[in-house]
């Protein structure tokens, strides 16, 4: 820190010139370094030989460890590093920086009533920086070729601030960028290729080569994607192709007002009693909201899971499930239970090159699950388990064969909705037809659904479902009865009853929240047997670690002979970070009928540099009595990622492999191709162009300057790349079909008097397609004034808001002790000022001030003078008086 005692002397300096301080020459500067404002102002003077500034003010603003001593008339300390020592001796008129000692010139230091006023030129030499006074804007600008300590400290604060929630906007009220569909748009392609060798005692030596390609683009004014994967010999194994359109605004297919339709390899919907979500060649159309689950009490998550990737599923911060790579290159979390209220799900994908991908989704369960007088429909036909283009044998599925269905849902009022579905399915090679209906009703803090289904012959099934909230406990209850040999995707042929109850509650353990879940399921069979399945789960989030423990008990009741032994298993999932090492682990312990570890797996990842990570694995599988250990290095380049791994096991087997991942796609900047380690085909992209909008019309002209080194934001995140020399930057990894606000990170702007004209532009990304947005920068000014109560004193600590002509919040501030307020960095435009609602209620005044103002070249600083707040008893039509800036016409 700067010295606590900064003492000044008014004794004439040695060899000082005849100039003396006077009020006419006094100056007050804002000290700025790029985008940063330093200190609370620097005093100075215009002398006969140039500008001088108060040395004590500069020391305080830059937080320099330099002490000015009144008695000894000396200044001692160091500048930006301890080795850069500085000693100023006024009596001997010398200054020593490190080992260089020179004489003070006549114009180096002036004695003023404030203290030592040091020449800007001399002070620049001492500090090793350039100080440039801008008298027209009252700025003292600091420029340095090296990054100074205060700059690094401010950057750290900015990085911390960027991870905090940003202010939210109503995206529908902001400018939208729509990328039209084309007859043909060259696809982007994600590629994952791996090669590895294995040697063990049982199978000898083996060498595998695998690859997976995922492409997405546009054809015939529709999106398409294709996924090609090989077997372990590099021979193509399956190919999935789909053409589709998705529109969250429900403007597809004219009068159908669809949100989604698809042809090719499609998935179907699931219902309570009949249908389960399957994948196969066919067609599908619906007007249901894009993120709406199939069933109100459960939902499913599916997605692409390339070779070597893992997936975790969280609900409200609680780890629910874990999925590893499988042969079809997908992850599936089927029939995930929903709780009453808000369900925040997050699927976290972990890649072999250290990649982490997060997909968040909120699923509400409440009164507004189907809006009143709103009708949703779906219709589809599918050959389940059969790919559009098949290389090998058809998948063996119980649901294999052609199936189709049609369904309607209707919200009757705010509390009641009904649905009906008609299906034709093939199960175990037998064609079956079904009619299913349900009614849902909100009863107090709970939702109740009653469903029934008939196979149009002798079979029928009935279901009752309840989701509710009792105090702080969430309750889910379900009962299913099947009669007459009813069988479907949901109900097996041997089952005639299934009844379950689950409870979720958050316990407090000190200052920690411990989510606890318990469920029990009782199932009866047609042969007279039954089973009871009981499970409990608790999670604990520590500062750097998340633990989830599960206990399961399964009991079988046999209709003939003795019951089989009970099965009791305990499972522990761990995820966290210790000393820079990210750890993930899973342990499964068999408690009964025999005690033993089923399997244990640990994974640790740590940084090996800015673009490299180490990955280590330890595991034990009791089924084959085999322990293994592995090590890998992950290296990320600009255009691809590469992983090298080695593994050894306790049975003498060894393995090694290489994994290469990259993406190839059109470059939106020049129409050529680009390589990237980001997933271009799986995710959306945006090309942002930042320019200086000189005429303020919001449209880029050819002569308007393109701005480089500007960082961008995408929703709550900050993009990793800044704009280039032509003002362009590409933002990758945007979630498809979810509107996101692309804006400018104002902390990256070097000039505080240049600001974004808008909060940003909203894009709805499509996989493999780059949306183009243009972001204008305009000149900015300030708005200042003093807030007073009518007939009273100043109002201190009151929150104020600056609102633009579209009603958007542009800036906010708080009045100081004397009622003074200041809005900085205000883009040119028309505005009004209002008091924040909560602040107005607290001080019992009207939030409407009626203050209108213009910030432009003629009014770069809008000085409002005294603004008077009216009592809250005054009607809204009464407005406050404003100061110097007249209201616009």
Secondary structure in CASP SS format (residue, H / E / C, confidence):
PFRMAT SS
TARGET T0000
AUTHOR 0000-0000-0000
METHOD secondary structure of the structure
MODEL  1
X C 1.00
X C 1.00
X C 1.00
X C 1.00
X C 1.00
X C 1.00
X C 1.00
X C 1.00
X C 1.00
X C 1.00
X C 1.00
X C 1.00
X C 1.00
X C 1.00
X C 1.00
X C 1.00
X C 1.00
X C 1.00
X C 1.00
X C 1.00
X C 1.00
X C 1.00
X H 1.00
X H 1.00
X H 1.00
X E 1.00
X E 1.00
X E 1.00
X E 1.00
X E 1.00
X E 1.00
X E 1.00
X E 1.00
X C 1.00
X C 1.00
X E 1.00
X E 1.00
X E 1.00
X E 1.00
X E 1.00
X E 1.00
X E 1.00
X E 1.00
X E 1.00
X E 1.00
X E 1.00
X E 1.00
X C 1.00
X C 1.00
X E 1.00
X E 1.00
X E 1.00
X E 1.00
X E 1.00
X H 1.00
X H 1.00
X H 1.00
X H 1.00
X H 1.00
X H 1.00
X H 1.00
X H 1.00
X C 1.00
X C 1.00
X C 1.00
X E 1.00
X E 1.00
X E 1.00
X E 1.00
X C 1.00
X C 1.00
X C 1.00
X C 1.00
X E 1.00
X E 1.00
X E 1.00
X E 1.00
X E 1.00
X C 1.00
X C 1.00
X C 1.00
X C 1.00
X C 1.00
X C 1.00
X E 1.00
X E 1.00
X E 1.00
X E 1.00
X E 1.00
X C 1.00
X C 1.00
X C 1.00
X C 1.00
X E 1.00
X E 1.00
X E 1.00
X E 1.00
X C 1.00
X C 1.00
X E 1.00
X E 1.00
X E 1.00
X E 1.00
X C 1.00
X C 1.00
X C 1.00
X C 1.00
X C 1.00
X E 1.00
X E 1.00
X E 1.00
X E 1.00
X C 1.00
X C 1.00
X E 1.00
X E 1.00
X E 1.00
X E 1.00
X E 1.00
X H 1.00
X H 1.00
X H 1.00
X H 1.00
X H 1.00
X H 1.00
X H 1.00
X H 1.00
X C 1.00
X C 1.00
X E 1.00
X E 1.00
X E 1.00
X E 1.00
X E 1.00
X C 1.00
X C 1.00
X C 1.00
X C 1.00
X E 1.00
X E 1.00
X E 1.00
X E 1.00
X E 1.00
X C 1.00
X C 1.00
X C 1.00
X C 1.00
X C 1.00
X H 1.00
X H 1.00
X H 1.00
X H 1.00
X H 1.00
X H 1.00
X H 1.00
X H 1.00
X H 1.00
X H 1.00
X H 1.00
X H 1.00
X H 1.00
X H 1.00
X C 1.00
X C 1.00
X C 1.00
X C 1.00
X C 1.00
X C 1.00
X C 1.00
X C 1.00
X H 1.00
X H 1.00
X H 1.00
X C 1.00
X C 1.00
X E 1.00
X E 1.00
X C 1.00
X C 1.00
X C 1.00
X C 1.00
X C 1.00
X C 1.00
X E 1.00
X E 1.00
X E 1.00
X E 1.00
X E 1.00
X E 1.00
X E 1.00
X E 1.00
X E 1.00
X E 1.00
X E 1.00
X E 1.00
X E 1.00
X E 1.00
X E 1.00
X E 1.00
X E 1.00
X C 1.00
X C 1.00
X C 1.00
X E 1.00
X E 1.00
X E 1.00
X E 1.00
X E 1.00
X E 1.00
X E 1.00
X E 1.00
X E 1.00
X E 1.00
X E 1.00
X E 1.00
X E 1.00
X E 1.00
X E 1.00
X E 1.00
X C 1.00
X C 1.00
X E 1.00
X E 1.00
X E 1.00
X E 1.00
X E 1.00
X E 1.00
X E 1.00
X E 1.00
X E 1.00
X C 1.00
X C 1.00
X E 1.00
X C 1.00
X C 1.00
X E 1.00
X E 1.00
X E 1.00
X E 1.00
X E 1.00
X E 1.00
X E 1.00
X E 1.00
X E 1.00
X E 1.00
X E 1.00
X C 1.00
X C 1.00
X C 1.00
X C 1.00
X C 1.00
X E 1.00
X C 1.00
X H 1.00
X H 1.00
X H 1.00
X C 1.00
X E 1.00
X C 1.00
X E 1.00
X E 1.00
X E 1.00
X E 1.00
X E 1.00
X E 1.00
X E 1.00
X E 1.00
X C 1.00
X C 1.00
X C 1.00
X C 1.00
X C 1.00
X C 1.00
X C 1.00
X C 1.00
X C 1.00
X C 1.00
X C 1.00
X E 1.00
X E 1.00
X E 1.00
X E 1.00
X E 1.00
X E 1.00
X E 1.00
X E 1.00
X C 1.00
X C 1.00
X C 1.00
X C 1.00
X C 1.00
X C 1.00
X C 1.00
X C 1.00
X E 1.00
X C 1.00
X C 1.00
X E 1.00
X E 1.00
X E 1.00
X E 1.00
X E 1.00
X E 1.00
X E 1.00
X C 1.00
X C 1.00
X C 1.00
X C 1.00
X C 1.00
X E 1.00
X E 1.00
X E 1.00
X E 1.00
X E 1.00
X E 1.00
X C 1.00
X C 1.00
X E 1.00
X E 1.00
X E 1.00
X E 1.00
X E 1.00
X E 1.00
X C 1.00
X C 1.00
X C 1.00
X C 1.00
X C 1.00
X C 1.00
X E 1.00
X E 1.00
X E 1.00
X E 1.00
X E 1.00
X E 1.00
X E 1.00
X E 1.00
X C 1.00
X C 1.00
X C 1.00
X E 1.00
X E 1.00
X E 1.00
X E 1.00
X E 1.00
X E 1.00
X E 1.00
X E 1.00
X E 1.00
X E 1.00
X C 1.00
X C 1.00
X C 1.00
X C 1.00
X C 1.00
X E 1.00
X E 1.00
X E 1.00
X E 1.00
X E 1.00
X E 1.00
X E 1.00
X E 1.00
X E 1.00
X E 1.00
X C 1.00
X H 1.00
X H 1.00
X H 1.00
X C 1.00
X C 1.00
X C 1.00
X C 1.00
X C 1.00
X E 1.00
X E 1.00
X E 1.00
X E 1.00
X E 1.00
X E 1.00
X E 1.00
X E 1.00
X E 1.00
X E 1.00
X C 1.00
X C 1.00
X C 1.00
X C 1.00
X E 1.00
X E 1.00
X C 1.00
X C 1.00
X C 1.00
X C 1.00
X C 1.00
X C 1.00
X C 1.00
X C 1.00
X C 1.00
X C 1.00
X E 1.00
X E 1.00
X E 1.00
X E 1.00
X E 1.00
X E 1.00
X E 1.00
X E 1.00
X E 1.00
X E 1.00
X E 1.00
X C 1.00
X C 1.00
X C 1.00
X C 1.00
X E 1.00
X E 1.00
X E 1.00
X E 1.00
X E 1.00
X E 1.00
X E 1.00
X E 1.00
X E 1.00
X E 1.00
X E 1.00
X E 1.00
X C 1.00
X C 1.00
X E 1.00
X E 1.00
X E 1.00
X E 1.00
X E 1.00
X E 1.00
X E 1.00
X E 1.00
X E 1.00
X E 1.00
X E 1.00
X E 1.00
X E 1.00
X C 1.00
X C 1.00
X C 1.00
X E 1.00
X E 1.00
X E 1.00
X E 1.00
X E 1.00
X E 1.00
X E 1.00
X E 1.00
X E 1.00
X C 1.00
X C 1.00
X C 1.00
X C 1.00
X C 1.00
X E 1.00
X E 1.00
X E 1.00
X E 1.00
X E 1.00
X E 1.00
X E 1.00
X E 1.00
X E 1.00
X E 1.00
X E 1.00
X C 1.00
X C 1.00
X E 1.00
X E 1.00
X E 1.00
X E 1.00
X E 1.00
X E 1.00
X E 1.00
X E 1.00
X E 1.00
X E 1.00
X E 1.00
X C 1.00
X C 1.00
X C 1.00
X C 1.00
X C 1.00
X C 1.00
X C 1.00
X C 1.00
X C 1.00
X C 1.00
X C 1.00
X E 1.00
X E 1.00
X E 1.00
X E 1.00
X E 1.00
X E 1.00
X E 1.00
X E 1.00
X E 1.00
X E 1.00
X E 1.00
X E 1.00
X E 1.00
X E 1.00
X E 1.00
X C 1.00
X C 1.00
X E 1.00
X E 1.00
X E 1.00
X E 1.00
X E 1.00
X E 1.00
X E 1.00
X E 1.00
X E 1.00
X E 1.00
X E 1.00
X E 1.00
X E 1.00
X E 1.00
X C 1.00
X C 1.00
X C 1.00
X C 1.00
X E 1.00
X E 1.00
X E 1.00
X E 1.00
X E 1.00
X E 1.00
X E 1.00
X E 1.00
X E 1.00
X E 1.00
X E 1.00
X E 1.00
X C 1.00
X C 1.00
X C 1.00
X E 1.00
X E 1.00
X E 1.00
X E 1.00
X E 1.00
X E 1.00
X E 1.00
X E 1.00
X E 1.00
X E 1.00
X E 1.00
X E 1.00
X E 1.00
X C 1.00
X C 1.00
X C 1.00
X C 1.00
X C 1.00
X C 1.00
X C 1.00
X C 1.00
X C 1.00
X E 1.00
X E 1.00
X E 1.00
X E 1.00
X E 1.00
X E 1.00
X E 1.00
X E 1.00
X E 1.00
X E 1.00
X E 1.00
X E 1.00
X C 1.00
X C 1.00
X E 1.00
X E 1.00
X E 1.00
X E 1.00
X E 1.00
X E 1.00
X E 1.00
X E 1.00
X E 1.00
X E 1.00
X E 1.00
X E 1.00
X C 1.00
X C 1.00
X C 1.00
X E 1.00
X E 1.00
X E 1.00
X E 1.00
X E 1.00
X E 1.00
X E 1.00
X E 1.00
X E 1.00
X E 1.00
X E 1.00
X E 1.00
X C 1.00
X C 1.00
X C 1.00
X C 1.00
X E 1.00
X E 1.00
X E 1.00
X E 1.00
X E 1.00
X E 1.00
X E 1.00
X E 1.00
X E 1.00
X E 1.00
X C 1.00
X C 1.00
X C 1.00
X C 1.00
X E 1.00
X E 1.00
X E 1.00
X E 1.00
X E 1.00
X E 1.00
X E 1.00
X E 1.00
X E 1.00
X E 1.00
X E 1.00
X C 1.00
X C 1.00
X C 1.00
X C 1.00
X E 1.00
X E 1.00
X E 1.00
X E 1.00
X E 1.00
X E 1.00
X E 1.00
X E 1.00
X E 1.00
X C 1.00
X C 1.00
X C 1.00
X C 1.00
X E 1.00
X E 1.00
X E 1.00
X E 1.00
X E 1.00
X E 1.00
X E 1.00
X E 1.00
X E 1.00
X E 1.00
X E 1.00
X E 1.00
X E 1.00
X C 1.00
X C 1.00
X C 1.00
X C 1.00
X C 1.00
X C 1.00
X E 1.00
X E 1.00
X E 1.00
X E 1.00
X C 1.00
X C 1.00
X C 1.00
X C 1.00
X C 1.00
X C 1.00
X C 1.00
X E 1.00
X E 1.00
X E 1.00
X E 1.00
X E 1.00
X E 1.00
X E 1.00
X E 1.00
X E 1.00
X C 1.00
X C 1.00
X C 1.00
X C 1.00
X C 1.00
X C 1.00
X C 1.00
X C 1.00
X C 1.00
X C 1.00
X C 1.00
X C 1.00
X C 1.00
X E 1.00
X C 1.00
X C 1.00
X C 1.00
X C 1.00
X E 1.00
X E 1.00
X E 1.00
X E 1.00
X C 1.00
X C 1.00
X E 1.00
X E 1.00
X E 1.00
X E 1.00
X E 1.00
X E 1.00
X C 1.00
X C 1.00
X C 1.00
X C 1.00
X C 1.00
X E 1.00
X E 1.00
X E 1.00
X E 1.00
X E 1.00
X E 1.00
X E 1.00
X C 1.00
X C 1.00
X C 1.00
X C 1.00
X E 1.00
X E 1.00
X E 1.00
X E 1.00
X E 1.00
X E 1.00
X C 1.00
X H 1.00
X H 1.00
X H 1.00
X C 1.00
X C 1.00
X C 1.00
X C 1.00
X C 1.00
X E 1.00
X E 1.00
X E 1.00
X C 1.00
X C 1.00
X C 1.00
X C 1.00
X E 1.00
X E 1.00
X E 1.00
X E 1.00
X C 1.00
X E 1.00
X C 1.00
X C 1.00
X E 1.00
X E 1.00
X E 1.00
X E 1.00
X E 1.00
X E 1.00
X E 1.00
X E 1.00
X E 1.00
X E 1.00
X E 1.00
X E 1.00
X E 1.00
X E 1.00
X E 1.00
X E 1.00
X E 1.00
X E 1.00
X E 1.00
X E 1.00
X E 1.00
X C 1.00
X C 1.00
X C 1.00
X C 1.00
X E 1.00
X C 1.00
X C 1.00
X C 1.00
X C 1.00
X E 1.00
X E 1.00
X E 1.00
X E 1.00
X E 1.00
X E 1.00
X C 1.00
X C 1.00
X C 1.00
X C 1.00
X E 1.00
X E 1.00
X E 1.00
X E 1.00
X E 1.00
X E 1.00
X C 1.00
X C 1.00
X C 1.00
X C 1.00
X C 1.00
X E 1.00
X E 1.00
X E 1.00
X E 1.00
X E 1.00
X E 1.00
X E 1.00
X E 1.00
X C 1.00
X E 1.00
X E 1.00
X E 1.00
X E 1.00
X E 1.00
X E 1.00
X E 1.00
X C 1.00
X H 1.00
X H 1.00
X H 1.00
X H 1.00
X H 1.00
X H 1.00
X H 1.00
X C 1.00
X E 1.00
X C 1.00
X C 1.00
X E 1.00
X E 1.00
X E 1.00
X E 1.00
X E 1.00
X E 1.00
X E 1.00
X E 1.00
X C 1.00
X C 1.00
X C 1.00
X C 1.00
X C 1.00
X E 1.00
X E 1.00
X E 1.00
X E 1.00
X E 1.00
X E 1.00
X E 1.00
X E 1.00
X E 1.00
X C 1.00
X E 1.00
X C 1.00
X C 1.00
X C 1.00
X C 1.00
X C 1.00
X C 1.00
X C 1.00
X C 1.00
X C 1.00
X C 1.00
X C 1.00
X C 1.00
X C 1.00
X C 1.00
X C 1.00
X C 1.00
X C 1.00
X C 1.00
END
